[in-house]
Amino acid sequence: MSDIPTAAPPAATAESRLSRADVAHLAQLARLAVTDEELNLFAEQLSVILGAVAQVSEVAAADIPPTTHAVPLTNVLRADVVVASLEREAVLAGAPSVEDDKFRVPKILTEEA
């Protein structure tokens, strides 16, 4: 068992409470077949979810700007600067096989492909 305490789910308020008819309508819109038992279960579960969303909405304050990250991010990329590349001879000197001033590699595809 975990030693981490868990908070009780928020109570569904009158405005966040979904009826069986609401859930049946949502199920019909989503083209889901649900049983009477599932309607009761889903109505309760969705009411708890809506209550949690309402609780979070109450905490959000107008004076706190929305954020996407907990800490500020900075661009860690280097500047795109043109620099000289290696000389062709130096590159080809390390190749296992060279032909016509190019890397020679084994053929892996056939003409049929």
DSSP file (Angstrom, degrees, kcal/mol; ACC not computed):
  #  RESIDUE AA STRUCTURE BP1 BP2  ACC     N-H-->O    O-->H-N    N-H-->O    O-->H-N    TCO  KAPPA ALPHA  PHI   PSI    X-CA   Y-CA   Z-CA
    1    1 A M              0   0    0      0, 0.0     2,-0.3     0, 0.0     0, 0.0   0.000 360.0 360.0 360.0 149.9    0.0    0.0    0.0
    2    2 A S        -     0   0    0      1,-0.1     0, 0.0     2,-0.1     0, 0.0  -0.596 360.0-150.3 -84.7 143.7    1.1    3.5   -0.7
    3    3 A D        +     0   0    0     -2,-0.3    -1,-0.1     2,-0.1     0, 0.0   0.426  66.3 110.4 -88.3   0.0    1.9    5.9    2.2
    4    4 A I  S    S-     0   0    0      1,-0.1     2,-0.1     0, 0.0    -2,-0.1  -0.638  71.1-128.4 -79.4 123.6    0.8    8.9    0.0
    5    5 A P        -     0   0    0      0, 0.0     2,-0.4     0, 0.0    -2,-0.1  -0.464  20.8-148.0 -71.1 143.1   -2.4   10.4    1.3
    6    6 A T        -     0   0    0     -2,-0.1     2,-0.2     3,-0.0     0, 0.0  -0.904  11.5-123.9-113.5 142.1   -5.1   10.8   -1.3
    7    7 A A        -     0   0    0     -2,-0.4     0, 0.0     1,-0.1     0, 0.0  -0.537  30.2-107.9 -80.9 147.1   -7.7   13.6   -1.3
    8    8 A A        -     0   0    0     -2,-0.2    -1,-0.1     1,-0.1     3,-0.1  -0.465  44.7 -96.9 -69.2 145.6  -11.3   12.7   -1.3
    9    9 A P        -     0   0    0      0, 0.0    -1,-0.1     0, 0.0     3,-0.1  -0.341  48.8 -95.9 -63.9 147.2  -13.0   13.5   -4.7
   10   10 A P        -     0   0    0      0, 0.0    42,-0.2     0, 0.0     2,-0.2  -0.319  41.4-107.7 -64.4 145.4  -14.8   16.8   -4.7
   11   11 A A        -     0   0    0     40,-0.1     2,-0.4     1,-0.1    -3,-0.0  -0.503  34.6-112.3 -72.6 140.4  -18.5   16.7   -4.0
   12   12 A A        -     0   0    0     -2,-0.2    36,-0.1    -3,-0.1     2,-0.1  -0.591  31.4-143.1 -75.1 128.7  -20.6   17.3   -7.1
   13   13 A T     >  -     0   0    0     -2,-0.4     4,-1.1    34,-0.2     3,-0.5  -0.384  28.6-100.0 -85.0 170.1  -22.5   20.6   -6.8
   14   14 A A  T  4 S+     0   0    0      1,-0.2     3,-0.4     2,-0.2    -1,-0.1   0.882 124.5  47.2 -58.9 -39.2  -26.0   21.1   -8.1
   15   15 A E  T  4 S+     0   0    0      1,-0.2    -1,-0.2     3,-0.0    -3,-0.0   0.732 115.0  45.7 -77.6 -20.1  -24.8   22.7  -11.3
   16   16 A S  T  4 S+     0   0    0     -3,-0.5     2,-0.4     2,-0.1    34,-0.2   0.499  87.5 108.8 -97.6  -3.8  -22.2   20.0  -11.9
   17   17 A R     <  -     0   0    0     -4,-1.1     2,-0.4    -3,-0.4    27,-0.1  -0.584  57.4-151.9 -76.3 127.1  -24.5   17.1  -11.2
   18   18 A L        -     0   0    0     25,-0.5     2,-0.1    -2,-0.4    29,-0.1  -0.802   6.9-140.1 -99.2 140.6  -25.4   15.1  -14.3
   19   19 A S     >  -     0   0    0     -2,-0.4     4,-2.1     1,-0.1     5,-0.2  -0.465  27.7-107.8 -89.9 168.3  -28.7   13.3  -14.6
   20   20 A R  H  > S+     0   0    0      1,-0.2     4,-2.7     2,-0.2     5,-0.2   0.877 122.6  55.6 -60.4 -37.0  -29.2    9.9  -16.1
   21   21 A A  H  > S+     0   0    0      2,-0.2     4,-2.4     1,-0.2    -1,-0.2   0.894 105.6  51.1 -64.6 -39.4  -30.9   11.7  -19.0
   22   22 A D  H  > S+     0   0    0      2,-0.2     4,-2.5     1,-0.2    -1,-0.2   0.934 112.8  45.4 -60.9 -46.3  -27.9   13.9  -19.6
   23   23 A V  H  X S+     0   0    0     -4,-2.1     4,-2.7     2,-0.2    -2,-0.2   0.894 111.8  51.9 -66.2 -40.2  -25.6   10.8  -19.7
   24   24 A A  H  X S+     0   0    0     -4,-2.7     4,-2.2     2,-0.2    -1,-0.2   0.905 110.7  48.9 -62.1 -40.7  -28.0    8.9  -22.0
   25   25 A H  H  X S+     0   0    0     -4,-2.4     4,-2.4     2,-0.2    -2,-0.2   0.926 112.0  48.0 -65.4 -44.6  -28.0   11.9  -24.3
   26   26 A L  H  X S+     0   0    0     -4,-2.5     4,-2.1     1,-0.2    -2,-0.2   0.907 111.2  51.0 -60.9 -42.1  -24.2   12.1  -24.3
   27   27 A A  H  <>S+     0   0    0     -4,-2.7     5,-3.3     1,-0.2     4,-0.3   0.890 109.8  50.1 -63.0 -39.1  -24.0    8.4  -25.0
   28   28 A Q  H ><5S+     0   0    0     -4,-2.2     3,-1.0     3,-0.2    -2,-0.2   0.922 110.1  49.8 -65.8 -43.4  -26.4    8.7  -27.9
   29   29 A L  H 3<5S+     0   0    0     -4,-2.4    -2,-0.2     1,-0.3    -1,-0.2   0.867 114.5  44.9 -61.7 -36.7  -24.3   11.6  -29.3
   30   30 A A  T 3<5S-     0   0    0     -4,-2.1    -1,-0.3    -5,-0.2    -2,-0.2   0.439 112.9-122.1 -85.8  -0.1  -21.2    9.5  -29.0
   31   31 A R  T < 5 +     0   0    0     -3,-1.0     2,-0.4    -4,-0.3    -3,-0.2   0.911  60.0 151.0  57.5  46.1  -23.0    6.5  -30.4
   32   32 A L      < -     0   0    0     -5,-3.3     2,-0.7    -6,-0.1    -1,-0.2  -0.897  43.7-139.2-108.3 136.0  -22.3    4.4  -27.3
   33   33 A A        +     0   0    0     -2,-0.4     2,-0.4    -5,-0.0    -5,-0.0  -0.852  31.0 176.7 -92.6 119.4  -24.5    1.7  -26.1
   34   34 A V        -     0   0    0     -2,-0.7     2,-0.1   -10,-0.1    -2,-0.0  -0.943  22.6-131.5-126.2 147.0  -24.8    1.8  -22.3
   35   35 A T     >  -     0   0    0     -2,-0.4     4,-2.1     1,-0.1     5,-0.1  -0.360  33.1-102.9 -86.4 171.4  -26.8   -0.2  -19.9
   36   36 A D  H  > S+     0   0    0      1,-0.2     4,-1.8     2,-0.2     5,-0.1   0.886 124.2  51.9 -61.7 -39.5  -29.0    1.2  -17.1
   37   37 A E  H  > S+     0   0    0      1,-0.2     4,-2.2     2,-0.2    -1,-0.2   0.905 109.3  49.7 -63.3 -41.1  -26.3    0.3  -14.5
   38   38 A E  H  > S+     0   0    0      1,-0.2     4,-3.5     2,-0.2     5,-0.3   0.866 105.2  57.9 -67.0 -35.8  -23.7    2.1  -16.6
   39   39 A L  H  X S+     0   0    0     -4,-2.1     4,-2.2     2,-0.2    -1,-0.2   0.932 109.6  44.3 -58.8 -45.3  -25.9    5.2  -16.8
   40   40 A N  H  X S+     0   0    0     -4,-1.8     4,-1.9     2,-0.2    -2,-0.2   0.932 116.8  46.0 -63.8 -46.0  -26.0    5.4  -13.0
   41   41 A L  H  X S+     0   0    0     -4,-2.2     4,-2.7     1,-0.2    -2,-0.2   0.935 115.1  45.6 -63.2 -48.3  -22.2    4.8  -12.7
   42   42 A F  H  X S+     0   0    0     -4,-3.5     4,-3.1     1,-0.2     5,-0.3   0.870 109.2  55.8 -66.6 -36.4  -21.3    7.2  -15.5
   43   43 A A  H  X S+     0   0    0     -4,-2.2     4,-1.6    -5,-0.3   -25,-0.5   0.924 112.3  43.2 -61.1 -43.2  -23.6    9.9  -14.1
   44   44 A E  H  X S+     0   0    0     -4,-1.9     4,-1.9     2,-0.2    -2,-0.2   0.936 116.5  46.6 -66.9 -47.2  -21.9    9.7  -10.7
   45   45 A Q  H  X S+     0   0    0     -4,-2.7     4,-2.1     1,-0.2    -2,-0.2   0.921 113.6  47.4 -64.0 -44.4  -18.3    9.6  -12.2
   46   46 A L  H  X S+     0   0    0     -4,-3.1     4,-2.6     1,-0.2    -1,-0.2   0.847 109.1  55.2 -67.5 -32.4  -18.9   12.4  -14.6
   47   47 A S  H  X S+     0   0    0     -4,-1.6     4,-2.1    -5,-0.3   -34,-0.2   0.898 107.7  49.3 -64.6 -40.0  -20.4   14.5  -11.8
   48   48 A V  H  X S+     0   0    0     -4,-1.9     4,-2.1     2,-0.2    -2,-0.2   0.912 111.4  49.6 -64.4 -42.2  -17.3   14.0   -9.8
   49   49 A I  H  X S+     0   0    0     -4,-2.1     4,-2.2     1,-0.2    -2,-0.2   0.934 111.3  48.1 -62.7 -46.4  -15.2   15.0  -12.8
   50   50 A L  H  X S+     0   0    0     -4,-2.6     4,-2.3   -34,-0.2    -1,-0.2   0.868 110.0  53.4 -62.9 -35.8  -17.2   18.2  -13.4
   51   51 A G  H  X S+     0   0    0     -4,-2.1     4,-2.1     2,-0.2    -1,-0.2   0.893 108.4  49.6 -64.3 -39.7  -17.0   19.0   -9.6
   52   52 A A  H  X S+     0   0    0     -4,-2.1     4,-2.1     2,-0.2    -2,-0.2   0.898 110.8  49.6 -66.4 -40.2  -13.2   18.7   -9.8
   53   53 A V  H  X S+     0   0    0     -4,-2.2     4,-2.3     2,-0.2    -2,-0.2   0.910 111.0  49.7 -64.7 -41.7  -13.1   21.0  -12.9
   54   54 A A  H  X S+     0   0    0     -4,-2.3     4,-1.6     1,-0.2    -2,-0.2   0.888 109.3  52.4 -63.3 -38.7  -15.3   23.5  -11.1
   55   55 A Q  H  X S+     0   0    0     -4,-2.1     4,-1.1     2,-0.2    -2,-0.2   0.901 110.3  47.3 -65.1 -41.1  -13.0   23.4   -8.0
   56   56 A V  H  X S+     0   0    0     -4,-2.1     4,-1.7     1,-0.2     3,-0.4   0.894 108.7  55.6 -66.3 -39.5  -10.0   24.1  -10.2
   57   57 A S  H  < S+     0   0    0     -4,-2.3    -1,-0.2     1,-0.2    -2,-0.2   0.848 103.6  55.0 -62.2 -33.6  -11.8   27.0  -11.9
   58   58 A E  H  < S+     0   0    0     -4,-1.6    -1,-0.2     1,-0.2    -2,-0.2   0.845 107.1  50.4 -67.5 -33.0  -12.5   28.5   -8.5
   59   59 A V  H  < S+     0   0    0     -4,-1.1    -2,-0.2    -3,-0.4    -1,-0.2   0.846  85.7  98.1 -74.9 -34.8   -8.7   28.5   -7.7
   60   60 A A     <  -     0   0    0     -4,-1.7     2,-0.3     1,-0.1     3,-0.0  -0.364  64.8-155.9 -60.0 123.9   -7.7   30.2  -10.9
   61   61 A A    >   -     0   0    0     -2,-0.1     3,-1.3     1,-0.1    -2,-0.1  -0.796  20.9-133.1-107.0 146.3   -7.2   33.9  -10.2
   62   62 A A  T 3  S+     0   0    0     -2,-0.3    -1,-0.1     1,-0.3    -2,-0.0   0.778 105.5  58.3 -66.5 -27.0   -7.4   36.7  -12.7
   63   63 A D  T 3  S+     0   0    0      2,-0.1    -1,-0.3     1,-0.0    -3,-0.0   0.472  90.0  82.8 -85.6  -0.1   -4.2   38.3  -11.4
   64   64 A I  S <  S-     0   0    0     -3,-1.3     3,-0.1     3,-0.0    -3,-0.0  -0.912  80.3-133.6-105.0 117.9   -2.2   35.1  -12.1
   65   65 A P        -     0   0    0      0, 0.0     2,-0.1     0, 0.0    -2,-0.1  -0.402  27.7-104.2 -69.8 145.2   -1.0   34.9  -15.7
   66   66 A P        -     0   0    0      0, 0.0     2,-0.3     0, 0.0     0, 0.0  -0.404  42.1-165.2 -66.1 144.6   -1.5   31.5  -17.4
   67   67 A T        -     0   0    0      1,-0.1     3,-0.1    -2,-0.1    -3,-0.0  -0.916  28.4-161.3-130.4 157.0    1.7   29.5  -17.8
   68   68 A T  S    S+     0   0    0     -2,-0.3     2,-0.3     1,-0.2    -1,-0.1   0.587  83.2  33.9-107.1 -18.5    2.8   26.5  -19.8
   69   69 A H        -     0   0    0      1,-0.1    -1,-0.2     4,-0.0     4,-0.1  -0.974  69.9-133.0-138.2 151.0    5.8   25.6  -17.7
   70   70 A A  S    S+     0   0    0     -2,-0.3    -1,-0.1    -3,-0.1     0, 0.0   0.789  96.7  35.3 -73.1 -27.6    6.6   25.9  -14.0
   71   71 A V  S    S-     0   0    0     -3,-0.0    -3,-0.1     1,-0.0    -1,-0.0  -0.926  98.7 -94.7-125.0 151.4   10.0   27.4  -14.7
   72   72 A P        -     0   0    0      0, 0.0     2,-0.4     0, 0.0    -2,-0.1  -0.356  39.0-143.8 -64.6 143.3   11.0   29.8  -17.5
   73   73 A L        -     0   0    0     -4,-0.1     2,-0.3    -2,-0.0    -4,-0.0  -0.841  11.6-162.9-108.3 145.9   12.5   28.2  -20.6
   74   74 A T        -     0   0    0     -2,-0.4     2,-0.4     0, 0.0     0, 0.0  -0.936  32.1-100.3-124.6 152.2   15.3   29.6  -22.7
   75   75 A N        -     0   0    0     -2,-0.3    -2,-0.0     1,-0.1     0, 0.0  -0.558  32.2-173.7 -70.6 124.3   16.3   28.7  -26.2
   76   76 A V        +     0   0    0     -2,-0.4     2,-0.2     2,-0.1    -1,-0.1   0.268  45.9 113.3-104.1  10.5   19.4   26.4  -26.0
   77   77 A L        -     0   0    0      1,-0.1     2,-0.1     3,-0.0     3,-0.1  -0.543  66.1-121.3 -82.8 149.0   20.1   26.2  -29.7
   78   78 A R        -     0   0    0     -2,-0.2     2,-0.1     1,-0.1    -1,-0.1  -0.427  38.6 -85.7 -82.3 163.5   23.2   27.7  -31.1
   79   79 A A        -     0   0    0     -2,-0.1     2,-1.2     1,-0.1    -1,-0.1  -0.407  42.0-112.9 -67.1 145.0   23.1   30.5  -33.8
   80   80 A D        +     0   0    0     -2,-0.1     2,-0.4    -3,-0.1    -1,-0.1  -0.690  52.3 166.5 -84.0  97.0   22.9   29.2  -37.3
   81   81 A V        -     0   0    0     -2,-1.2     2,-0.4     0, 0.0    -3,-0.0  -0.932  37.5-123.0-119.2 135.2   26.3   30.2  -38.6
   82   82 A V        +     0   0    0     -2,-0.4     2,-0.3     0, 0.0    -2,-0.0  -0.628  38.0 175.4 -76.1 127.2   28.0   29.1  -41.9
   83   83 A V        -     0   0    0     -2,-0.4     2,-0.1     0, 0.0     0, 0.0  -0.913  37.1 -90.4-129.9 158.8   31.3   27.5  -41.2
   84   84 A A        -     0   0    0     -2,-0.3     2,-0.1     1,-0.1     3,-0.1  -0.413  42.0-141.4 -67.9 140.7   33.8   25.7  -43.4
   85   85 A S        -     0   0    0      1,-0.2    -1,-0.1    -2,-0.1     3,-0.1  -0.378  32.6 -73.6 -94.4 178.5   33.4   22.0  -43.8
   86   86 A L        -     0   0    0     -2,-0.1    -1,-0.2     1,-0.1     2,-0.1  -0.342  54.3 -99.9 -69.2 152.6   36.0   19.3  -43.9
   87   87 A E     >  -     0   0    0      1,-0.1     4,-2.0    -3,-0.1     3,-0.2  -0.456  28.8-120.2 -70.3 147.0   38.1   18.9  -47.1
   88   88 A R  H  > S+     0   0    0      1,-0.2     4,-2.7     2,-0.2     5,-0.2   0.884 112.6  53.1 -56.5 -41.6   36.9   16.1  -49.4
   89   89 A E  H  > S+     0   0    0      1,-0.2     4,-1.5     2,-0.2    -1,-0.2   0.885 107.5  50.8 -64.1 -38.8   40.3   14.3  -49.2
   90   90 A A  H  > S+     0   0    0     -3,-0.2     4,-0.6     2,-0.2    -1,-0.2   0.887 113.2  45.8 -66.8 -38.5   40.2   14.3  -45.3
   91   91 A V  H >< S+     0   0    0     -4,-2.0     3,-1.2     1,-0.2     4,-0.3   0.945 114.3  46.5 -69.6 -47.9   36.7   12.8  -45.3
   92   92 A L  H >< S+     0   0    0     -4,-2.7     3,-1.1     1,-0.3    -1,-0.2   0.732  98.8  71.5 -69.3 -20.7   37.4   10.2  -47.9
   93   93 A A  H 3< S+     0   0    0     -4,-1.5    -1,-0.3     1,-0.2    -2,-0.2   0.804  99.8  47.4 -64.2 -27.9   40.7    9.2  -46.1
   94   94 A G  T << S+     0   0    0     -3,-1.2    -1,-0.2    -4,-0.6    -2,-0.2   0.467  89.6 106.9 -91.9  -1.7   38.6    7.7  -43.3
   95   95 A A    <   -     0   0    0     -3,-1.1     3,-0.1    -4,-0.3    -3,-0.0  -0.527  68.9-137.9 -79.4 143.0   36.3    5.7  -45.6
   96   96 A P  S    S+     0   0    0      0, 0.0     2,-0.3     0, 0.0    -1,-0.1   0.820  90.8  14.8 -67.6 -29.5   36.7    1.9  -45.9
   97   97 A S        -     0   0    0      7,-0.2     7,-2.8     2,-0.0     2,-0.4  -0.983  67.9-170.6-150.0 135.3   36.2    2.1  -49.7
   98   98 A V  E     +A  103   0A   0     -2,-0.3     2,-0.3     5,-0.2     5,-0.2  -0.964   6.0 175.1-127.5 141.1   36.3    5.0  -52.2
   99   99 A E  E >  S-A  102   0A   0      3,-2.5     3,-0.8    -2,-0.4    -2,-0.0  -0.954  72.0  -8.7-147.3 127.5   35.3    5.1  -55.9
  100  100 A D  T 3  S-     0   0    0     -2,-0.3     3,-0.1     1,-0.2    -1,-0.0   0.883 127.6 -55.8  53.6  45.4   35.2    8.2  -58.1
  101  101 A D  T 3  S+     0   0    0      1,-0.2     2,-0.3    -9,-0.0    -1,-0.2   0.785 120.9  99.4  60.6  30.2   35.8   10.6  -55.2
  102  102 A K  E <  S-A   99   0A   0     -3,-0.8    -3,-2.5   -10,-0.1    -1,-0.2  -0.937  84.5 -87.8-138.3 161.3   32.7    9.2  -53.4
  103  103 A F  E     -A   98   0A   0     -2,-0.3     2,-0.6    -5,-0.2    -5,-0.2  -0.497  38.9-142.5 -65.2 136.4   32.1    6.6  -50.6
  104  104 A R        +     0   0    0     -7,-2.8    -7,-0.2    -2,-0.2    -1,-0.0  -0.926  26.4 176.9-103.5 123.2   31.7    3.1  -52.0
  105  105 A V        -     0   0    0     -2,-0.6     2,-0.1    -9,-0.1     3,-0.1  -0.884  34.7 -95.9-124.0 154.8   29.0    1.2  -50.2
  106  106 A P        -     0   0    0      0, 0.0     2,-0.3     0, 0.0    -1,-0.0  -0.389  44.4-105.6 -69.1 147.6   27.6   -2.3  -50.8
  107  107 A K        +     0   0    0      1,-0.1     3,-0.1    -2,-0.1     0, 0.0  -0.556  40.6 172.0 -72.8 130.2   24.5   -2.6  -52.9
  108  108 A I        +     0   0    0     -2,-0.3     2,-0.4     1,-0.1    -1,-0.1   0.584  58.1  60.3-116.5 -15.7   21.4   -3.3  -50.7
  109  109 A L  S    S-     0   0    0      3,-0.0     2,-0.2     2,-0.0    -1,-0.1  -0.877  71.3-139.7-113.5 147.7   18.5   -3.0  -53.1
  110  110 A T    >   -     0   0    0     -2,-0.4     3,-1.1     1,-0.1    -2,-0.0  -0.551  29.6-107.6 -96.8 168.4   18.0   -5.0  -56.3
  111  111 A E  T 3  S+     0   0    0      1,-0.2    -1,-0.1    -2,-0.2    -2,-0.0   0.729 114.1  69.3 -66.8 -21.3   16.7   -3.6  -59.6
  112  112 A E  T 3         0   0    0      1,-0.2    -1,-0.2     0, 0.0    -3,-0.0   0.757 360.0 360.0 -69.2 -23.9   13.3   -5.3  -59.0
  113  113 A A    <         0   0    0     -3,-1.1    -1,-0.2     0, 0.0    -2,-0.1   0.471 360.0 360.0 -76.7 360.0   12.5   -3.0  -56.1
